[in-house]
Amino acid sequence: MLTQALDTALTLFGSLRSKVDEVISIDVAKEVKSMWTPYRGGRNPYMKRLSIAAIDSGYNYKEFRGYALYIQNTIWILIDTKGGEQCNGVVDVDVISTSNIEYELSLLSLVREVDIMTKLVNVADFVLVDGSAIAMFSKIRKALLEGDHELLESKGVKLSDVLKNFLITLSLYPRKFVFLSKNSTAKDVLGFVKGDIYYFERYTEGLPGYSKPLNLAESKHLGIALAAKMYAHAMKNVTGIKTSIYMSYVRFEPYARVYRVELVGELGEPVEPRIRYLIDMLSTATVSGYPYPLLRADQVARVSNSDVERIAAVIGVLEDPYGREPV
């Protein structure tokens, strides 16, 4: 199969390279640049320092015949007003038999992230969440409609409560939460062949700044626009508050990567000042253009294959005696 794949790649070389080295017109490049607002963040020394928390999850597993051993953790990092760092979270090790363990573990991670969100509102001034708010809402809603999630049921999780807590928390503390995606492929703003991030990284000359905030209900991606409208409808039904999810692409430092940022705001609320405030707040808390709290949360939450192997060795299932094929 590898030989056939190489032959196919060589046959389609020109087509594949044209997609990788996509060249857009000068007018389109100027349009992308015109959507970018240069802005270099800076902290006001007379303003009170804020505490910043970050949430991230990780999981890994090893499959045996008929079951799987997994490790799942959800971590939060808190940088307090004096610059001190705290770390805490939830770690779960268990054995389960399911036909879709990858999906089940991703749902469990999401459930625990929502739970930690509800707890951090009383601890931190700002909470950074790794990922997308609209994706979290859509995934919980889809899972709720599907039903029959063996792992969640074994943990006593009710997805209806998770969705309700997610919406209520965001309605009560919309200015505390910032959702940041590292590798988004969304096409909300430009709608071109590649994701928006590709064009903003390539045609904004490495300038720190942001794109004009967009209400996701107006996204060029019809699926995202529909999801945003469903979110607004669900929020209105649960809390009685009219809010939407706004998105902007942000570069925190010169020549650094561009990230997708999502905020919750009331309809018609000016979101651009909040984007500027976010950049100011994180101006002294980034490493190579990425928020340090999220970087640490990602490092701590990551679960390697060797971690799973160690746990398997501890409980004596490193080599499954029933894993042999008949001879």
C-alpha positions, 0 to 999 in steps of 0.5 A: 500500500505504501508503494501505491500511495507514493505512486499516487502522490507522484502522479498528483504532485502538481495538484498537491503542491498547488494546494500547499503553495496556494497563491492568492491574488494581490487584492485578496492579500490586501483584503486580509491585511485590511481586516487586521488591526495592529495592536501591541499589548502593554500592562498599565503599571497602576492597574491591579494585577489579575489572577489568571487560570487555565484549563486543559485535559489529556488522556491516553489508553491501552487496549487489550482483548475486550477492554481498555485501561485508560488515564484521563486528567483535567488540570487547572493552573492558576497564576496568582496576583503575585506571580505564584503558580498553583496546580490542581485537577482531577485524575482518573484511572480505570478499566472499561469496555467500549466500542469507541473509547477515544470519543468517550474519553474526549466527552469525559474530558469535556465534562470535567472541564465544565465542572472545573469552569464552575469552580474557578469562577470564585478563584480567578479573575480570568479563566483561559480554556483550551479549545472552542466554546462553540465546539464544546456546546455542540459536542455536549448537545450532540452527545446528549441527543445520542444518549447511551454513553457507557463511560459517562454513565459509569461515572454517574454523569448526566449530560443534561446537567453538564449542558445546563451548568455550561450555559449558566456559568457562561451567562453569569460570568461571561467576562471571565472566560476566554476560549483559545484554539491552537490549531483551528481549521475554521473558515468563519471570516474568509471562507477560503480553501484553507482555514482562516488562521493560515491566511492571517498568519501569512498575510499580516506581516507578523504584526501583533494584533487581532481581526475584527470580532465576529458574531459566530451567528454570522459565520461564513461557515453555515454549520458554525453559524447554525451552531451559534444560533442553537447556542443562543436559543439554548442560552435564552431557554435556560437563563433567559439571557440573550448572548452570542459567541464572538470570535477573533484571531489574535497574535500576541507577539510580533512574528508569533503564531495566530490563535483563534479566540472566542468570547461570550457577549450580549448581543450588540455588545462592543467586543473589540475593547475586550479583545484589546484588554485580553491582549494587554492582560496577557502581554506579560504572561506569554511565552513565544506568543502563547499564554503561559498558563495554557502552556503549563496546563498542556504540559501537565495534562499530557498523558504519554504512552509510557505513563499508561505502560507504567500504570499497566505494569503496576496493576499487572496487565503489561502483557495480557495473557489473553492477547495471543492469537491461536496457533 
